[in-house]
Amino acid sequence: MIKLLLSSALFVVVSASSNSTKVYICDSENSVAYHYTKNCRGIKPCTHDVLEVTVVKAKEKGLRLCGWED
Ligand SMILES: [Zn+2]
């Protein structure tokens, strides 16, 4: 029983942290993707500010994971 409680608590922590994962986006109206690092080659051509946001926020903006990421 304790083991069950522990594993469900762990699950909550893991899913909460994946929702608040920080990603990087180009602050341009033309950007279509978010990135796990700001050194990604997908974000290098960005001529606007690079913003750090949560992955949830990026998805709300309609962005998808950059094609250069794993
Ligand atoms: Zn990228």
N, CA, C, O and the ligand as a Tripos MOL2 file, in Angstrom:
@<TRIPOS>MOLECULE
protein
  281   279    71     0     0
PROTEIN
NO_CHARGES

@<TRIPOS>ATOM
      1 N           0.8350   -1.2090    0.0000 N.3       1 MET1
      2 CA          0.0000    0.0000    0.0000 C.3       1 MET1
      3 C           0.8660    1.2540    0.0000 C.2       1 MET1
      4 O           0.6400    2.1930   -0.7630 O.2       1 MET1
      5 N           1.8680    1.2390    0.8840 N.am      2 ILE2
      6 CA          2.7790    2.3910    0.9280 C.3       2 ILE2
      7 C           3.5130    2.5330   -0.4070 C.2       2 ILE2
      8 O           3.7320    3.6360   -0.9080 O.2       2 ILE2
      9 N           3.8810    1.3830   -0.9580 N.am      3 LYS3
     10 CA          4.5750    1.3940   -2.2390 C.3       3 LYS3
     11 C           3.7010    2.0200   -3.3350 C.2       3 LYS3
     12 O           4.1830    2.7720   -4.1820 O.2       3 LYS3
     13 N           2.4100    1.6900   -3.2940 N.am      4 LEU4
     14 CA          1.4670    2.2370   -4.2750 C.3       4 LEU4
     15 C           1.3590    3.7530   -4.1360 C.2       4 LEU4
     16 O           1.3460    4.4800   -5.1290 O.2       4 LEU4
     17 N           1.2840    4.2150   -2.8940 N.am      5 LEU5
     18 CA          1.2000    5.6580   -2.6420 C.3       5 LEU5
     19 C           2.4520    6.3580   -3.1400 C.2       5 LEU5
     20 O           2.3800    7.4240   -3.7520 O.2       5 LEU5
     21 N           3.5930    5.7540   -2.8740 N.am      6 LEU6
     22 CA          4.8520    6.3560   -3.3000 C.3       6 LEU6
     23 C           4.9400    6.4660   -4.8100 C.2       6 LEU6
     24 O           5.3610    7.4900   -5.3460 O.2       6 LEU6
     25 N           4.5340    5.3900   -5.4990 N.am      7 SER7
     26 CA          4.6720    5.4470   -6.9480 C.3       7 SER7
     27 C           3.6750    6.4210   -7.5660 C.2       7 SER7
     28 O           3.9790    7.0350   -8.5890 O.2       7 SER7
     29 N           2.4860    6.5800   -6.9700 N.am      8 SER8
     30 CA          1.5690    7.5610   -7.5430 C.3       8 SER8
     31 C           2.0310    8.9800   -7.2280 C.2       8 SER8
     32 O           1.8280    9.8900   -8.0320 O.2       8 SER8
     33 N           2.6530    9.1740   -6.0610 N.am      9 ALA9
     34 CA          3.2030   10.4870   -5.7370 C.3       9 ALA9
     35 C           4.3190   10.8380   -6.7070 C.2       9 ALA9
     36 O           4.4280   11.9750   -7.1660 O.2       9 ALA9
     37 N           5.1430    9.8470   -7.0130 N.am     10 LEU10
     38 CA          6.2330   10.0530   -7.9580 C.3      10 LEU10
     39 C           5.6860   10.4110   -9.3350 C.2      10 LEU10
     40 O           6.2200   11.2750  -10.0310 O.2      10 LEU10
     41 N           4.6190    9.7310   -9.7060 N.am     11 PHE11
     42 CA          4.0190   10.0020  -11.0080 C.3      11 PHE11
     43 C           3.5440   11.4550  -11.1020 C.2      11 PHE11
     44 O           3.7240   12.1110  -12.1270 O.2      11 PHE11
     45 N           2.9340   11.9470  -10.0180 N.am     12 VAL12
     46 CA          2.4500   13.3310   -9.9950 C.3      12 VAL12
     47 C           3.6100   14.3010  -10.1620 C.2      12 VAL12
     48 O           3.5280   15.2610  -10.9290 O.2      12 VAL12
     49 N           4.6900   14.0400   -9.4370 N.am     13 VAL13
     50 CA          5.8690   14.9020   -9.5230 C.3      13 VAL13
     51 C           6.4160   14.9170  -10.9410 C.2      13 VAL13
     52 O           6.7300   15.9790  -11.4800 O.2      13 VAL13
     53 N           6.5300   13.7430  -11.5420 N.am     14 VAL14
     54 CA          7.0880   13.6520  -12.8910 C.3      14 VAL14
     55 C           6.2170   14.3830  -13.9020 C.2      14 VAL14
     56 O           6.7300   15.1190  -14.7450 O.2      14 VAL14
     57 N           4.9000   14.1870  -13.8260 N.am     15 SER15
     58 CA          4.0590   14.8420  -14.8210 C.3      15 SER15
     59 C           4.0120   16.3530  -14.5920 C.2      15 SER15
     60 O           3.9170   17.1220  -15.5490 O.2      15 SER15
     61 N           4.0790   16.7820  -13.3310 N.am     16 ALA16
     62 CA          4.0850   18.2180  -13.0580 C.3      16 ALA16
     63 C           5.3580   18.8550  -13.6050 C.2      16 ALA16
     64 O           5.3140   19.9500  -14.1650 O.2      16 ALA16
     65 N           6.4870   18.1740  -13.4450 N.am     17 SER17
     66 CA          7.7280   18.7670  -13.9120 C.3      17 SER17
     67 C           7.8030   18.7920  -15.4330 C.2      17 SER17
     68 O           8.4300   19.6850  -16.0030 O.2      17 SER17
     69 N           7.1740   17.8250  -16.0980 N.am     18 SER18
     70 CA          7.2320   17.8710  -17.5560 C.3      18 SER18
     71 C           6.3610   19.0060  -18.0880 C.2      18 SER18
     72 O           6.6400   19.5480  -19.1580 O.2      18 SER18
     73 N           5.3010   19.3750  -17.3480 N.am     19 ASN19
     74 CA          4.4690   20.4910  -17.7740 C.3      19 ASN19
     75 C           5.1650   21.8280  -17.5810 C.2      19 ASN19
     76 O           4.8540   22.7970  -18.2740 O.2      19 ASN19
     77 N           6.1030   21.8870  -16.6450 N.am     20 SER20
     78 CA          6.7710   23.1550  -16.3880 C.3      20 SER20
     79 C           8.1910   23.1430  -16.9520 C.2      20 SER20
     80 O           9.0110   23.9880  -16.5940 O.2      20 SER20
     81 N           8.4760   22.1930  -17.8240 N.am     21 THR21
     82 CA          9.7730   22.1570  -18.4860 C.3      21 THR21
     83 C           9.9920   23.4560  -19.2410 C.2      21 THR21
     84 O           9.1120   23.9270  -19.9610 O.2      21 THR21
     85 N          11.1530   24.0180  -19.0700 N.am     22 LYS22
     86 CA         11.4620   25.2710  -19.7550 C.3      22 LYS22
     87 C          11.9410   24.9840  -21.1870 C.2      22 LYS22
     88 O          12.7710   24.1070  -21.4280 O.2      22 LYS22
     89 N          11.3980   25.7370  -22.0930 N.am     23 VAL23
     90 CA         11.8260   25.6220  -23.4790 C.3      23 VAL23
     91 C          12.1230   27.0300  -23.9920 C.2      23 VAL23
     92 O          11.7890   28.0210  -23.3440 O.2      23 VAL23
     93 N          12.7360   27.1020  -25.1320 N.am     24 TYR24
     94 CA         13.1170   28.3870  -25.6920 C.3      24 TYR24
     95 C          12.3770   28.6160  -27.0010 C.2      24 TYR24
     96 O          12.2810   27.7250  -27.8450 O.2      24 TYR24
     97 N          11.8660   29.8070  -27.1490 N.am     25 ILE25
     98 CA         11.1560   30.1430  -28.3810 C.3      25 ILE25
     99 C          11.6830   31.4660  -28.9150 C.2      25 ILE25
    100 O          12.1700   32.3140  -28.1670 O.2      25 ILE25
    101 N          11.5740   31.6150  -30.2120 N.am     26 CYS26
    102 CA         11.9380   32.8780  -30.8460 C.3      26 CYS26
    103 C          10.7210   33.7850  -30.7730 C.2      26 CYS26
    104 O           9.6250   33.4000  -31.1790 O.2      26 CYS26
    105 N          10.9180   34.9950  -30.2520 N.am     27 ASP27
    106 CA          9.7960   35.9250  -30.0760 C.3      27 ASP27
    107 C           9.4460   36.5950  -31.4020 C.2      27 ASP27
    108 O           9.5120   37.8160  -31.5410 O.2      27 ASP27
    109 N           9.0720   35.7630  -32.3670 N.am     28 SER28
    110 CA          8.7070   36.2560  -33.6890 C.3      28 SER28
    111 C           7.3510   35.6960  -34.0580 C.2      28 SER28
    112 O           7.0140   34.5740  -33.6780 O.2      28 SER28
    113 N           6.5680   36.4710  -34.7980 N.am     29 GLU29
    114 CA          5.2470   35.9730  -35.2050 C.3      29 GLU29
    115 C           5.3660   34.8430  -36.2190 C.2      29 GLU29
    116 O           4.3880   34.1530  -36.5080 O.2      29 GLU29
    117 N           6.5640   34.6590  -36.7550 N.am     30 ASN30
    118 CA          6.7680   33.6060  -37.7500 C.3      30 ASN30
    119 C           7.3100   32.3060  -37.1520 C.2      30 ASN30
    120 O           7.4640   31.3130  -37.8630 O.2      30 ASN30
    121 N           7.5940   32.3110  -35.8680 N.am     31 SER31
    122 CA          8.1800   31.0990  -35.2910 C.3      31 SER31
    123 C           7.1240   30.0050  -35.1730 C.2      31 SER31
    124 O           5.9610   30.2700  -34.8710 O.2      31 SER31
    125 N           7.5520   28.7900  -35.4140 N.am     32 VAL32
    126 CA          6.6200   27.6600  -35.4180 C.3      32 VAL32
    127 C           7.0290   26.5860  -34.4220 C.2      32 VAL32
    128 O           6.2990   25.6160  -34.2190 O.2      32 VAL32
    129 N           8.1960   26.7520  -33.7980 N.am     33 ALA33
    130 CA          8.7110   25.6620  -32.9730 C.3      33 ALA33
    131 C           9.2780   26.1640  -31.6550 C.2      33 ALA33
    132 O           9.6410   27.3320  -31.5090 O.2      33 ALA33
    133 N           9.3400   25.2450  -30.7040 N.am     34 TYR34
    134 CA         10.0410   25.5220  -29.4480 C.3      34 TYR34
    135 C          11.2390   24.5900  -29.3490 C.2      34 TYR34
    136 O          11.2950   23.5530  -30.0090 O.2      34 TYR34
    137 N          12.1970   24.9790  -28.5130 N.am     35 HIS35
    138 CA         13.4890   24.2980  -28.4670 C.3      35 HIS35
    139 C          13.8820   23.9820  -27.0410 C.2      35 HIS35
    140 O          13.5410   24.7260  -26.1210 O.2      35 HIS35
    141 N          14.5990   22.8820  -26.8470 N.am     36 TYR36
    142 CA         15.0550   22.5070  -25.5140 C.3      36 TYR36
    143 C          16.2920   23.2770  -25.1020 C.2      36 TYR36
    144 O          16.5420   23.4410  -23.9080 O.2      36 TYR36
    145 N          17.0620   23.7470  -26.0440 N.am     37 THR37
    146 CA         18.2360   24.5550  -25.7030 C.3      37 THR37
    147 C          18.2250   25.8140  -26.5610 C.2      37 THR37
    148 O          17.6760   25.8280  -27.6630 O.2      37 THR37
    149 N          18.8450   26.8740  -26.0350 N.am     38 LYS38
    150 CA         18.8680   28.0900  -26.8500 C.3      38 LYS38
    151 C          20.0150   28.0710  -27.8410 C.2      38 LYS38
    152 O          20.1780   29.0070  -28.6240 O.2      38 LYS38
    153 N          20.8060   27.0200  -27.8120 N.am     39 ASN39
    154 CA         21.8730   26.8870  -28.8040 C.3      39 ASN39
    155 C          21.4680   25.9920  -29.9630 C.2      39 ASN39
    156 O          22.2820   25.6930  -30.8370 O.2      39 ASN39
    157 N          20.2210   25.5680  -29.9710 N.am     40 CYS40
    158 CA         19.7340   24.7080  -31.0470 C.3      40 CYS40
    159 C          19.9030   25.4060  -32.4000 C.2      40 CYS40
    160 O          19.7110   26.6150  -32.5230 O.2      40 CYS40
    161 N          20.2660   24.6150  -33.4020 N.am     41 ARG41
    162 CA         20.4600   25.2560  -34.7200 C.3      41 ARG41
    163 C          19.1440   25.7300  -35.3180 C.2      41 ARG41
    164 O          19.1290   26.5560  -36.2310 O.2      41 ARG41
    165 N          18.0400   25.2050  -34.8000 N.am     42 GLY42
    166 CA         16.7330   25.6600  -35.2810 C.3      42 GLY42
    167 C          16.4100   27.0780  -34.8310 C.2      42 GLY42
    168 O          15.6330   27.7770  -35.4810 O.2      42 GLY42
    169 N          17.0100   27.5080  -33.7090 N.am     43 ILE43
    170 CA         16.6840   28.8310  -33.1650 C.3      43 ILE43
    171 C          17.7710   29.8440  -33.5170 C.2      43 ILE43
    172 O          17.5670   31.0440  -33.3330 O.2      43 ILE43
    173 N          18.9040   29.3950  -34.0120 N.am     44 LYS44
    174 CA         20.0240   30.2780  -34.3590 C.3      44 LYS44
    175 C          19.6380   31.4040  -35.3230 C.2      44 LYS44
    176 O          20.0740   32.5380  -35.1280 O.2      44 LYS44
    177 N          18.8340   31.1290  -36.3590 N.am     45 PRO45
    178 CA         18.5060   32.2100  -37.3020 C.3      45 PRO45
    179 C          17.5620   33.2560  -36.7240 C.2      45 PRO45
    180 O          17.2570   34.2430  -37.3930 O.2      45 PRO45
    181 N          17.0980   33.0620  -35.5050 N.am     46 CYS46
    182 CA         16.1410   33.9960  -34.9020 C.3      46 CYS46
    183 C          16.7680   35.3800  -34.7490 C.2      46 CYS46
    184 O          17.8420   35.5290  -34.1660 O.2      46 CYS46
    185 N          16.0810   36.3850  -35.2800 N.am     47 THR47
    186 CA         16.5970   37.7530  -35.1780 C.3      47 THR47
    187 C          15.8700   38.5340  -34.0920 C.2      47 THR47
    188 O          16.1680   39.7050  -33.8550 O.2      47 THR47
    189 N          14.9100   37.8780  -33.4270 N.am     48 HIS48
    190 CA         14.1720   38.4960  -32.3290 C.3      48 HIS48
    191 C          14.7520   37.9950  -31.0040 C.2      48 HIS48
    192 O          15.7400   37.2600  -30.9810 O.2      48 HIS48
    193 N          14.1200   38.4080  -29.9040 N.am     49 ASP49
    194 CA         14.5510   37.9010  -28.6040 C.3      49 ASP49
    195 C          14.2110   36.4250  -28.4810 C.2      49 ASP49
    196 O          13.2040   35.9570  -29.0110 O.2      49 ASP49
    197 N          15.0590   35.7050  -27.7800 N.am     50 VAL50
    198 CA         14.7640   34.3140  -27.4550 C.3      50 VAL50
    199 C          14.1690   34.2900  -26.0510 C.2      50 VAL50
    200 O          14.7970   34.7350  -25.0910 O.2      50 VAL50
    201 N          12.9650   33.7720  -25.9450 N.am     51 LEU51
    202 CA         12.2590   33.7600  -24.6680 C.3      51 LEU51
    203 C          12.3070   32.3830  -24.0330 C.2      51 LEU51
    204 O          12.2710   31.3670  -24.7250 O.2      51 LEU51
    205 N          12.3910   32.3570  -22.7020 N.am     52 GLU52
    206 CA         12.3020   31.0990  -21.9710 C.3      52 GLU52
    207 C          10.8820   30.9880  -21.4300 C.2      52 GLU52
    208 O          10.4410   31.8270  -20.6440 O.2      52 GLU52
    209 N          10.1740   29.9560  -21.8510 N.am     53 VAL53
    210 CA          8.7900   29.7450  -21.4100 C.3      53 VAL53
    211 C           8.6080   28.2850  -21.0400 C.2      53 VAL53
    212 O           9.4840   27.4610  -21.2990 O.2      53 VAL53
    213 N           7.4740   27.9620  -20.4350 N.am     54 THR54
    214 CA          7.1940   26.5470  -20.1670 C.3      54 THR54
    215 C           6.6890   25.8950  -21.4470 C.2      54 THR54
    216 O           6.1770   26.5570  -22.3490 O.2      54 THR54
    217 N           6.8480   24.5840  -21.4960 N.am     55 VAL55
    218 CA          6.4180   23.8550  -22.6850 C.3      55 VAL55
    219 C           4.9140   24.0150  -22.8940 C.2      55 VAL55
    220 O           4.4380   24.0090  -24.0290 O.2      55 VAL55
    221 N           4.1730   24.1570  -21.8090 N.am     56 VAL56
    222 CA          2.7230   24.3540  -21.9070 C.3      56 VAL56
    223 C           2.4120   25.6730  -22.6200 C.2      56 VAL56
    224 O           1.5480   25.7410  -23.4940 O.2      56 VAL56
    225 N           3.1290   26.6980  -22.2250 N.am     57 LYS57
    226 CA          2.9560   28.0240  -22.8190 C.3      57 LYS57
    227 C           3.2870   27.9800  -24.3210 C.2      57 LYS57
    228 O           2.5790   28.5610  -25.1430 O.2      57 LYS57
    229 N           4.3520   27.2940  -24.6480 N.am     58 ALA58
    230 CA          4.7550   27.1880  -26.0500 C.3      58 ALA58
    231 C           3.6670   26.4960  -26.8640 C.2      58 ALA58
    232 O           3.3620   26.9130  -27.9810 O.2      58 ALA58
    233 N           3.0870   25.4450  -26.3060 N.am     59 LYS59
    234 CA          2.0390   24.7230  -27.0220 C.3      59 LYS59
    235 C           0.7820   25.5670  -27.1610 C.2      59 LYS59
    236 O           0.0720   25.4760  -28.1620 O.2      59 LYS59
    237 N           0.5040   26.4050  -26.1330 N.am     60 GLU60
    238 CA         -0.6440   27.3140  -26.2140 C.3      60 GLU60
    239 C          -0.4830   28.2840  -27.3730 C.2      60 GLU60
    240 O          -1.4690   28.7110  -27.9740 O.2      60 GLU60
    241 N           0.7500   28.6270  -27.6850 N.am     61 LYS61
    242 CA          1.0130   29.5270  -28.7960 C.3      61 LYS61
    243 C           0.9570   28.7970  -30.1310 C.2      61 LYS61
    244 O           1.1420   29.4070  -31.1840 O.2      61 LYS61
    245 N           0.7030   27.4910  -30.0900 N.am     62 GLY62
    246 CA          0.5960   26.7120  -31.3170 C.3      62 GLY62
    247 C           1.9400   26.2410  -31.8430 C.2      62 GLY62
    248 O           2.0570   25.8270  -32.9970 O.2      62 GLY62
    249 N           2.9610   26.3080  -30.9820 N.am     63 LEU63
    250 CA          4.2860   25.8700  -31.4180 C.3      63 LEU63
    251 C           4.4370   24.3660  -31.2200 C.2      63 LEU63
    252 O           3.8450   23.7830  -30.3120 O.2      63 LEU63
    253 N           5.2310   23.7570  -32.0730 N.am     64 ARG64
    254 CA          5.5160   22.3240  -31.9250 C.3      64 ARG64
    255 C           7.0170   22.1590  -31.6920 C.2      64 ARG64
    256 O           7.8010   23.0910  -31.8720 O.2      64 ARG64
    257 N           7.3900   20.9430  -31.2870 N.am     65 LEU65
    258 CA          8.8000   20.6970  -31.0170 C.3      65 LEU65
    259 C           9.6050   20.8300  -32.3020 C.2      65 LEU65
    260 O           9.2420   20.3010  -33.3530 O.2      65 LEU65
    261 N          10.6990   21.5500  -32.1810 N.am     66 CYS66
    262 CA         11.6020   21.7890  -33.2990 C.3      66 CYS66
    263 C          12.0810   20.4860  -33.9280 C.2      66 CYS66
    264 O          12.3340   19.5110  -33.2200 O.2      66 CYS66
    265 N          12.2050   20.4640  -35.2390 N.am     67 GLY67
    266 CA         12.6280   19.2590  -35.9480 C.3      67 GLY67
    267 C          14.0690   18.8510  -35.7010 C.2      67 GLY67
    268 O          14.4540   17.7230  -36.0090 O.2      67 GLY67
    269 N          14.8790   19.7610  -35.1460 N.am     68 TRP68
    270 CA         16.2820   19.4350  -34.8870 C.3      68 TRP68
    271 C          16.4600   18.7420  -33.5460 C.2      68 TRP68
    272 O          17.5310   18.2000  -33.2730 O.2      68 TRP68
    273 N          15.4400   18.7470  -32.7110 N.am     69 GLU69
    274 CA         15.5710   18.1350  -31.3820 C.3      69 GLU69
    275 C          15.4600   16.6190  -31.5230 C.2      69 GLU69
    276 O          14.9370   16.1100  -32.5150 O.2      69 GLU69
    277 N          15.9600   15.9100  -30.5150 N.am     70 ASP70
    278 CA         15.8830   14.4450  -30.5200 C.3      70 ASP70
    279 C          14.4310   14.0010  -30.3640 C.2      70 ASP70
    280 O          14.1520   12.8020  -30.3440 O.2      70 ASP70
    281 ZN         15.3900   23.3290  -31.8580 Zn       71 ZN71
@<TRIPOS>BOND
     1     1     2 1
     2     2     3 1
     3     3     4 2
     4     3     5 am
     5     5     6 1
     6     6     7 1
     7     7     8 2
     8     7     9 am
     9     9    10 1
    10    10    11 1
    11    11    12 2
    12    11    13 am
    13    13    14 1
    14    14    15 1
    15    15    16 2
    16    15    17 am
    17    17    18 1
    18    18    19 1
    19    19    20 2
    20    19    21 am
    21    21    22 1
    22    22    23 1
    23    23    24 2
    24    23    25 am
    25    25    26 1
    26    26    27 1
    27    27    28 2
    28    27    29 am
    29    29    30 1
    30    30    31 1
    31    31    32 2
    32    31    33 am
    33    33    34 1
    34    34    35 1
    35    35    36 2
    36    35    37 am
    37    37    38 1
    38    38    39 1
    39    39    40 2
    40    39    41 am
    41    41    42 1
    42    42    43 1
    43    43    44 2
    44    43    45 am
    45    45    46 1
    46    46    47 1
    47    47    48 2
    48    47    49 am
    49    49    50 1
    50    50    51 1
    51    51    52 2
    52    51    53 am
    53    53    54 1
    54    54    55 1
    55    55    56 2
    56    55    57 am
    57    57    58 1
    58    58    59 1
    59    59    60 2
    60    59    61 am
    61    61    62 1
    62    62    63 1
    63    63    64 2
    64    63    65 am
    65    65    66 1
    66    66    67 1
    67    67    68 2
    68    67    69 am
    69    69    70 1
    70    70    71 1
    71    71    72 2
    72    71    73 am
    73    73    74 1
    74    74    75 1
    75    75    76 2
    76    75    77 am
    77    77    78 1
    78    78    79 1
    79    79    80 2
    80    79    81 am
    81    81    82 1
    82    82    83 1
    83    83    84 2
    84    83    85 am
    85    85    86 1
    86    86    87 1
    87    87    88 2
    88    87    89 am
    89    89    90 1
    90    90    91 1
    91    91    92 2
    92    91    93 am
    93    93    94 1
    94    94    95 1
    95    95    96 2
    96    95    97 am
    97    97    98 1
    98    98    99 1
    99    99   100 2
   100    99   101 am
   101   101   102 1
   102   102   103 1
   103   103   104 2
   104   103   105 am
   105   105   106 1
   106   106   107 1
   107   107   108 2
   108   107   109 am
   109   109   110 1
   110   110   111 1
   111   111   112 2
   112   111   113 am
   113   113   114 1
   114   114   115 1
   115   115   116 2
   116   115   117 am
   117   117   118 1
   118   118   119 1
   119   119   120 2
   120   119   121 am
   121   121   122 1
   122   122   123 1
   123   123   124 2
   124   123   125 am
   125   125   126 1
   126   126   127 1
   127   127   128 2
   128   127   129 am
   129   129   130 1
   130   130   131 1
   131   131   132 2
   132   131   133 am
   133   133   134 1
   134   134   135 1
   135   135   136 2
   136   135   137 am
   137   137   138 1
   138   138   139 1
   139   139   140 2
   140   139   141 am
   141   141   142 1
   142   142   143 1
   143   143   144 2
   144   143   145 am
   145   145   146 1
   146   146   147 1
   147   147   148 2
   148   147   149 am
   149   149   150 1
   150   150   151 1
   151   151   152 2
   152   151   153 am
   153   153   154 1
   154   154   155 1
   155   155   156 2
   156   155   157 am
   157   157   158 1
   158   158   159 1
   159   159   160 2
   160   159   161 am
   161   161   162 1
   162   162   163 1
   163   163   164 2
   164   163   165 am
   165   165   166 1
   166   166   167 1
   167   167   168 2
   168   167   169 am
   169   169   170 1
   170   170   171 1
   171   171   172 2
   172   171   173 am
   173   173   174 1
   174   174   175 1
   175   175   176 2
   176   175   177 am
   177   177   178 1
   178   178   179 1
   179   179   180 2
   180   179   181 am
   181   181   182 1
   182   182   183 1
   183   183   184 2
   184   183   185 am
   185   185   186 1
   186   186   187 1
   187   187   188 2
   188   187   189 am
   189   189   190 1
   190   190   191 1
   191   191   192 2
   192   191   193 am
   193   193   194 1
   194   194   195 1
   195   195   196 2
   196   195   197 am
   197   197   198 1
   198   198   199 1
   199   199   200 2
   200   199   201 am
   201   201   202 1
   202   202   203 1
   203   203   204 2
   204   203   205 am
   205   205   206 1
   206   206   207 1
   207   207   208 2
   208   207   209 am
   209   209   210 1
   210   210   211 1
   211   211   212 2
   212   211   213 am
   213   213   214 1
   214   214   215 1
   215   215   216 2
   216   215   217 am
   217   217   218 1
   218   218   219 1
   219   219   220 2
   220   219   221 am
   221   221   222 1
   222   222   223 1
   223   223   224 2
   224   223   225 am
   225   225   226 1
   226   226   227 1
   227   227   228 2
   228   227   229 am
   229   229   230 1
   230   230   231 1
   231   231   232 2
   232   231   233 am
   233   233   234 1
   234   234   235 1
   235   235   236 2
   236   235   237 am
   237   237   238 1
   238   238   239 1
   239   239   240 2
   240   239   241 am
   241   241   242 1
   242   242   243 1
   243   243   244 2
   244   243   245 am
   245   245   246 1
   246   246   247 1
   247   247   248 2
   248   247   249 am
   249   249   250 1
   250   250   251 1
   251   251   252 2
   252   251   253 am
   253   253   254 1
   254   254   255 1
   255   255   256 2
   256   255   257 am
   257   257   258 1
   258   258   259 1
   259   259   260 2
   260   259   261 am
   261   261   262 1
   262   262   263 1
   263   263   264 2
   264   263   265 am
   265   265   266 1
   266   266   267 1
   267   267   268 2
   268   267   269 am
   269   269   270 1
   270   270   271 1
   271   271   272 2
   272   271   273 am
   273   273   274 1
   274   274   275 1
   275   275   276 2
   276   275   277 am
   277   277   278 1
   278   278   279 1
   279   279   280 2
@<TRIPOS>SUBSTRUCTURE
     1 MET1         2 RESIDUE 1 A MET
     2 ILE2         6 RESIDUE 1 A ILE
     3 LYS3        10 RESIDUE 1 A LYS
     4 LEU4        14 RESIDUE 1 A LEU
     5 LEU5        18 RESIDUE 1 A LEU
     6 LEU6        22 RESIDUE 1 A LEU
     7 SER7        26 RESIDUE 1 A SER
     8 SER8        30 RESIDUE 1 A SER
     9 ALA9        34 RESIDUE 1 A ALA
    10 LEU10       38 RESIDUE 1 A LEU
    11 PHE11       42 RESIDUE 1 A PHE
    12 VAL12       46 RESIDUE 1 A VAL
    13 VAL13       50 RESIDUE 1 A VAL
    14 VAL14       54 RESIDUE 1 A VAL
    15 SER15       58 RESIDUE 1 A SER
    16 ALA16       62 RESIDUE 1 A ALA
    17 SER17       66 RESIDUE 1 A SER
    18 SER18       70 RESIDUE 1 A SER
    19 ASN19       74 RESIDUE 1 A ASN
    20 SER20       78 RESIDUE 1 A SER
    21 THR21       82 RESIDUE 1 A THR
    22 LYS22       86 RESIDUE 1 A LYS
    23 VAL23       90 RESIDUE 1 A VAL
    24 TYR24       94 RESIDUE 1 A TYR
    25 ILE25       98 RESIDUE 1 A ILE
    26 CYS26      102 RESIDUE 1 A CYS
    27 ASP27      106 RESIDUE 1 A ASP
    28 SER28      110 RESIDUE 1 A SER
    29 GLU29      114 RESIDUE 1 A GLU
    30 ASN30      118 RESIDUE 1 A ASN
    31 SER31      122 RESIDUE 1 A SER
    32 VAL32      126 RESIDUE 1 A VAL
    33 ALA33      130 RESIDUE 1 A ALA
    34 TYR34      134 RESIDUE 1 A TYR
    35 HIS35      138 RESIDUE 1 A HIS
    36 TYR36      142 RESIDUE 1 A TYR
    37 THR37      146 RESIDUE 1 A THR
    38 LYS38      150 RESIDUE 1 A LYS
    39 ASN39      154 RESIDUE 1 A ASN
    40 CYS40      158 RESIDUE 1 A CYS
    41 ARG41      162 RESIDUE 1 A ARG
    42 GLY42      166 RESIDUE 1 A GLY
    43 ILE43      170 RESIDUE 1 A ILE
    44 LYS44      174 RESIDUE 1 A LYS
    45 PRO45      178 RESIDUE 1 A PRO
    46 CYS46      182 RESIDUE 1 A CYS
    47 THR47      186 RESIDUE 1 A THR
    48 HIS48      190 RESIDUE 1 A HIS
    49 ASP49      194 RESIDUE 1 A ASP
    50 VAL50      198 RESIDUE 1 A VAL
    51 LEU51      202 RESIDUE 1 A LEU
    52 GLU52      206 RESIDUE 1 A GLU
    53 VAL53      210 RESIDUE 1 A VAL
    54 THR54      214 RESIDUE 1 A THR
    55 VAL55      218 RESIDUE 1 A VAL
    56 VAL56      222 RESIDUE 1 A VAL
    57 LYS57      226 RESIDUE 1 A LYS
    58 ALA58      230 RESIDUE 1 A ALA
    59 LYS59      234 RESIDUE 1 A LYS
    60 GLU60      238 RESIDUE 1 A GLU
    61 LYS61      242 RESIDUE 1 A LYS
    62 GLY62      246 RESIDUE 1 A GLY
    63 LEU63      250 RESIDUE 1 A LEU
    64 ARG64      254 RESIDUE 1 A ARG
    65 LEU65      258 RESIDUE 1 A LEU
    66 CYS66      262 RESIDUE 1 A CYS
    67 GLY67      266 RESIDUE 1 A GLY
    68 TRP68      270 RESIDUE 1 A TRP
    69 GLU69      274 RESIDUE 1 A GLU
    70 ASP70      278 RESIDUE 1 A ASP
    71 ZN71       281 GROUP 0 **** ****
